[in-house]
Each structure stands twice: as structure tokens, then as C-alpha cells.
Amino acid sequence: MPQIEHRDLVAFADDKVNLKKTEVDDQRAQVNRLRDRIVDKIGATPGYGLVKCLHAGSVAKGTALRNVHDRDLAVYVKSEQAPHETPALVHWVRDRVVEAYPVLRADQIVANTNCVTVTFVASGLEVDVVPVLYKGEPHDVGYLVNKESGLQLKTSVRQHLDFIRGRKKAHPKHLAQLIRYTKWWARQQARRDGEFKCKSFMLELLWVHLADRGLALDDYVLALESFFAFIVNGGLDGQIAFTDFHPASELPGRGNAPIQVLDPANFDNNVAKYYEERHRDRLIAAAQEAFDAISTAYYEPAKGQSVELWQKVLGTSFKASA
């Protein structure tokens, strides 16, 4: 019998990884106050320039980690009323947020490179208000503006939420938890290696891909081992895509990108577009280290050594359950 089992990972997640419900509720209340003010302003002010305001990001998806004090709101902007380039668009949105929430100080509503950050001083919570150009398309389809190229990227907050929530319903509890473990793992890797890249959205899509292919998720030790084995054994060589919102006939060719994981809402968006060969190599090397640690720990007779091996995956705060 292995020294580290499913129950040990469950205990570690409850203790270190997962965002507590009380914390979620407190933060959601603060974000909702901001959202409600913007929504009220939209309803009360003709020509305000904003269309709607939607929760976005990992908290909305239910895949957030503990001790992450930033949250996301997507504000849909009337395309014909707002600038189409940054930083002008971001500063324009900042002025709209100031109008909606005038009681906040100027230094609490700050225009950054691609979003407006609203800071609640008492809690330290930061809310990133991300502008989405809206052109009247259904299903909350809109366009993000690239801060460097100025190109518009088609997206849909609603479809992203429907996508992950649908898969979570098909795989209750386990899918979201496994996503959180690998987000935690990626965070540890990024601290060790400044060149390491593995964005949260890509991790979510990789897990959904494996779940869709029938990977058993109910034993976290075996599921994590399988996840890292997938990366190590060429899982990133092919195209990873989903046909929830667009037919397979619209899929592009694999191309020569080091990694191709397509956004379910937009096949033209490779989530790993900016990953170079060196980033892929680092990701595979880190996955190999994690796979080796988990595999070795499975047969390690000494509990202390098993814990040390798992710490290579989940960091030094990992402990076996009592």
C-alpha cells in the first residue's frame, strides 16, 4: 500500500490549496457591490457606453486557489462609443468605473496595461475590470484588444463559463479539484524557474481533454500521475480542441506551434500561442520530474521519503494527513 494516498491529497487541499467558502462569500460580496454599481449605472444612464458586466476568471469557474487576492470582471463596452486601442480603451473604462463608484479614491481605481484594477483597501482584494468590445453578437461574444499588437481577439465569457461548468457537472468535485492541484503545482514551478510557463486556462483545457477521453478522476494520486504522464509521453504533440460551440469542420490544421490548445469559444485562439520551444521543454521537464516523484513515492516504504517526493510536486508545505 502506498504511503501517500488519495485521502492525504484531500486533506492537503482542504488545508492549503482550496479557497474557503467563507473567503469566497466575502470576496464575492465585494465584487458584487462593484458589479451592481456598474449595472445600475448602465440602467440609469443612457449613453453610458457599457452594456453588461459579468463575473469571469477562476472564482467564477470554481477553480481558484487560496491566497489569491485578485478577481475578474468583464465589462462589455459598446464598440461604437469606445476607443479600439490600448491604453486609450483602458483609460476610457477607468473613467466609466469612476462614474459608477465615485466613493472610491482615485488611487483605488487604476488603469493598467490591459485592465482597470479596483482595490478594496480594508480587505486588500483587487478586482481586475477587463474591457470587452461588444458588437451585438449573441452568446456574450466580444473582443479583447491585444495591448501590444492592437489586434482584436474574439472571446465569450459566457461560453467559457458554460464550458467548464458543464464539465464540472459531468465530473462533480473531482475535475475542479484536480485543476486546482495542477495550478498549485504550476505556481511552485514558476517560483523555482522564472522561465516556466503554464497558464491556468491551458491547465483547465488539458484536464477537460483527459476527462473527455475517459481518464478516471476519483483517485487523485493516480489521476495526477496520469496527467503528468500525458504531457511527458507526447500529449502536447497533437491538437487539443473541443467542439462544444463550433463544429469540427471549422478546426484549423495543427500547424507548427510548439503547443496547440484551442480556445473552445474561438478556434483562431491558440491558448499557447506565445509558448516557444523552450517553454514547452521546460513544461515537459517539470512534468517528468513530477511524474517520477509520484511514481517513486507509490512504492517508497518510508513515509517520510514519500512526503519528500510529493513535496517536489506540491511544494514544501505538503504534509501527509494524520
N, C-alpha and C positions, 0 to 999 in steps of 0.2 A: 504493500500500500504506500502511495507517495506521501511524503511529509507535508507538502503543501497541497491543499485540496480546494475544491470549489468554495467551501464554507469560509476558508481563510481569505479568499479574494472578496467574498461578500462582506465580511467584517471590515476589511481594509477600505472598501468603497464607502461603507457607511461612516467610517471614522475619518477618512481623509479626502476622498475623491468627490463624492456626490454633494450637490448643493442641497442644503436642508430646506424642508418645506417652509419653515418659518422665515428663512432668509429669502426664499423665492417670493413669498407673500409680501414681505416688507418692501422688497425691491420693485415688485410688480405694482404695488400701490403707488410708489413714487413715479414710476414710468407712466402709469395710467393717468396720474394727475397732469403730467406734461401732455400726454396724448389727448386727454379730454379737453384741455385748454386749446390745443390746436384744432381739434374737431369742432369745438364750439365757435372758434373764430372763423372757421370755414363756413359754418352755417349762418353766422350772423353778419358776415362781411362780403357783399358782392364784389367781385374783382380782387379778392384776397390773393389769388394765384395758386393756392394749394387745393388739391382735390380730395385727398384722403390720407390717413396716417395709419400704418399697420405695424404691429409687432413683428420683429424679424430676429434672426440670429439664433444662437444656441439655446437660449432660455425659452424662446417660443417653440423651438423644436423639441425641448426636453432633453437636450444632450449637453447642458452646461456643466462646467466644473465648479467646485467650491473655490472661494477666494479669488474669483474673477469679478472685478467691480466695474465692468462696463457692459452696457446693454444697448440694443439696437432698435431704432425706429426708422421705418422707411416712410418718407413723405413724398407723395406723388404730386408733382409740380405741373401746372398747366404749361405745356410746351410752348405755346404761343405767347406766353407772358414772361417767361424767364430766359436768362442768358443760357446759351448752349455750350459754354466752355467754362472750365475752371481756371482760376479761382472765382471768377465772377458769379457763377451759379451758386457756389457755397456761400459767398457773402450775401447774395440775394436771399437765400434761405435763412441765413442768420437774422436778417432784418425781419423776416416773417415770424420767426420764433420769438424775437424780442417783442413784437407786436402782440403775440398771443400770451406771453408770460412776462409782463412788464415788471413784476415784483422782484424778479431776479436781477442781481447786479450784472454789469457789463462783463466782468471777468468770469461770470458763471456761464456765459453763452459765447463760445469762442469758435470762430471759423478756422478749421484746419484744412489740410490739403484736399480731402475729398468728402468731408462731412462737417457738421456743426456739433461740437461737444457741449452738452449741458451738464454742469456739475452741481450736485446737491451737497452742500457743504457739511451738513450735520452727519450724513451717512458716508460721505466720500464716494457715493455712487456716481458714475459717469454714464450718460446716455448719448450715444452717437446717433445723430439725426442725419440720415443718408438721403440725399435728394435723388428722386427717380423721375425722369422726364416722362410725362404721360401724354399720349397722343390719341386717346379714346379707344384703344384696343380692349377686347374683353379679357376676362380671367386675370385682371390686375397686371397685365403685361405692360412694361415700361422700359426705360432705357437709362442705364448708368453711364456717366461720362468719364472716360479714362483721364486721369489727372495729367498724364504726360502726352499722350497722342491726341487727345480730344475726341477720339472715336467713341461712338455710342454703342453700348453693349446691351442687347436685348435680355430682359430678365423678367421674372414674375415671382414676387414674394409669396403670393397665394399658392402657386404651383409648387414652390419649394416646400412650403409647409404641408400641403396636401400629400406630397410625395413621401416625406419622412413619417408623417403621422399615419399614413396608410400602411407603411411597412411596420411601424411600431405596433399597430393594431394586429397585424398578421403574426408578429413575434413579440407578444406582450412582455414587458420588463427586460428581457434578455438583450434585445438588439440595442436599445438605448444604453444599457449598462456597458456592453462591450465597446460601443463607440466611445464612451467616457474613459474606459481603461486605456484605449489607444491614444486618445487625446492627452491623457496624463503621461503616457509613455513618450509621446512626441514632445511634450513640454520638457521632460527630463533630457531628451536628446538635444533639444535646442539650447539648453543651458550648458551642455557639455561641448557642443560643437556649433559655433556661430554660423557655419555654412549649411547646417542641416535645415531642410525644408520639408514640411508635410502638413499642408493646411487642413483645417478642421473639416471643411466641406468635402475634400477629397477622401478623408477617412470615413465620413458618413457614406459616401458613394461606394467605397470599396467594401464596406460591411454589408450594404444592401445587395451588392453584386454577389457576394458569397452566400448571403441568406437566400437570395433568389435561386441560387444553384443548389440549395438543399443542405448547406452546412448546418449541422446540429449546434445550437447555441446554448443549450441548457447546462453544459459543464464548462465553466469559464476557463479552466486550465486548458482543456483540450481545444476549445474554440480559439483562444489566443494563440496557442501553438499552431493551429491550422492557418490562422490569419498571417502570421509571420512566414510560415512555410509557403503560402501562396505568393507572397512578394519575392521570396528567395528563389522559388522554382519557376520564375518566368511569368508570373501572373500579370506583370506590367507590360509584357511584350505585345499583347493584343489590345484591341479597342474595348473599352468598358463603357457601355451605353445602355440607356433604358428607353422603352417605347411607351411610357405612360401617357405622354402628351403629343407625341409626334410618331408617325409610322416608321417602320424600319426602312422603307423605301427612301426616306429622306436622309438617312445616315450618310455622312461623308466617308471617304476612304480612310484607312488607318493613317496614312501619311508617315512622315519620318520624325515626328516629335518623340523625344525620349519616353514620355508617358502621355497617354491619351485617355483621359477620363472626361466624358462629355456631360455637360450640364443637362439634366432632364428637360429643363424648360427651353433650352436653346442649343441645338446640335452644333452651332457655329462657335460655341464657347467651350474650349478645352480648359477644364479647371486647372490643369497642369501646364498651361501654355508657356509660362515663364520658367519652367524647370529645364535646366540644362543637363547634359550627360553627368556632370559631376554631382548634381543634386540627386539624380537617380541612383548613382553609385553609392552615395552616402546613405540614401534611404535603404537600399538593399543590404549594405554592410551593417547598418543598425538593426535591420530585421533579422539578419543572420545571427548577430550577437544575441538578440532576444530569443530566437528560436533555439539556439544552442543552450542558453541558460535554462529555459523551461524544460527542454528535453533532458538535460543532465539532472536537473532538480527532481524530475519524476522518479529517477532511480537512485537518488542520493540517500544513503541510510541515515545520515546525521541531519537532524532538523536544523541545526544552526547553519550548516553549509547550504541546505536548501533555501533558507531565508536569504543568505548572502547572494545566491544565484538569482533569486527573484528580485532582489534589490537592483540588479543590473537592468532589469526591465522596468520596475516601478519606482525606483529611487530608494534612498536610504531610509525613508520614513516607513517603508513596508515592514510589517511585523506579522508573524503568524498569530492566529486567533488563540485565545486562552483555552 
